[in-house]
Amino acid sequence: MVSLKEISLDDSIDCHTHSGGVDHYNFFTGDLPMAQSVDDLVLKARLSGVAKVVTFPFPSTSYYDMRRLVLRNERALSLTRPL
């Protein structure tokens, strides 16, 4: 994999990242990333040559029945309506 520094893009800004929480759907399905701390995000950004990041919390909530969502493979629907 080529780093941003190697292609002279070492002042890049990653304008969509997630940190500071757990994505419960990914946790139960085994998808990645399941979680990421702000420290992990900063380390990954520095190693990749990203100068700044804009970060959002993971899209998790205990409002929905996560077991039901996983069994029905309804992730997209979980963001648009309650169960």
N, C-alpha and C positions, 0 to 999 in steps of 0.2 A: 504494500500500500504506500502511496506517495503522500508525504506530509505537505501541508500548505506552505511551509518554509521552503521546501524544495522547488516549488513552482512560484515562488516570490509572492505569495499571498499571506504573509505572516501577520498582517494587521487586520485580518478578517473578523467579522462579527457574526456569530451564530445567533440568529434572531428567533429561534424557536427550540428551546430545550425544556426538559422537565427535571425537577429535583425536589427534595424535601418531602418525601412521603412514600406511600406504597400504592401501586396500581393493583387493586385487589383482583380485578379480572385477570391480569397477567399472572398474578401469584397463583391463582387456582388453575389456570390453563397451562402454566409452565412457559408462557411467552416471556420474552425479555424486552425491555428492562422491567423488572418487578419493583425495584426501588433504586434510588440514587440520592446520596446526600449532596449537599452543596459542595462540600470538600471534594467528593469524588468528581463532580462535574468540573470544578475548577482545575483539578489535576488533569483530567482528560482533555480539557480545552488547552491547557498549557502545553501538554505533550503533542497536541495536534497543530499547534501554531495559531490557535484562535486567540485573539487579543481580548475580546469581550463577548459576553453571552447575555441573552435575554431569557429568563427562566420562568416557568409557570409550574404550579403544583401539579402533581399527578392527578389525573381525573378519577379520583376515588370518592366513594361515599358509602355510608352504611344504610342509605335510604332504600336501596334496591335489594331484592333477594338475589344475592350473588350466585348461590347454588343453582337457582332456576335459570339465571342468565347463561351460566356456563353450560348447563345441560341442554339448553335450547340454542346455544351459539348466537345469542342475541345482543352482542355488545353494542352495535349501532343503535338499536332500539332503546337501550338503557339510557342513552343520552337524550332521548327525545320525549320519553313519557314514563311515568312511574308504573310499577307493576301492581 
